[in-house]
Amino acid sequence: MFQRVVLVLGIIVATYISVRALTAPQDVLSNFGLVVEGADGRNEIRGQYGGFFGAVSLALIACLFDRLPRRFGLGLLLVTVGGVLFGRIASLLIEGPTIWASYSTGIKTFIVLDIVIVALTLAALRQPSAPTEDAG
């Protein structure tokens, strides 16, 4: 049950990012102090954020309904959000801890959310799988 809850959380986050990127690409990066200009910029946000997180969301949905192994979905969630968190931590280390004070509430919220999702996913992966989950 806990694994399913974590998958649902991943689906909510990935779907939100994807839908926002597809429908309002100029707004997605404005949360991070960046400006999206022109059709090329909108296309890139739709492709990178909308397409990638949309694909992650579809894979997680398939895992939730046992069309793919649940552990595959949890691994995908861990790699996806863990990779983003790795980049965020690398940025903190490169720029130094004093940079934290200049981060917006949005970035701080995303960092905390990434940490929570990674921790929950690791906990879910530690749980044994039901026999049918690994079979298919």
Secondary structure, DSSP 8 states (H G I E B T S, - for coil): -HHHHHHHHHHHHHHHHHHHHHH-HHHHGGGGT----HHHHHHHHIIIIIIHHHHHHHHHHHHHTTSS-HHHHHHHHHHHHHHHHHHHHHHHHHH-GGGGGGS-HHHHHHHHHHHHHHHHHHHHHHS---HHHHH-
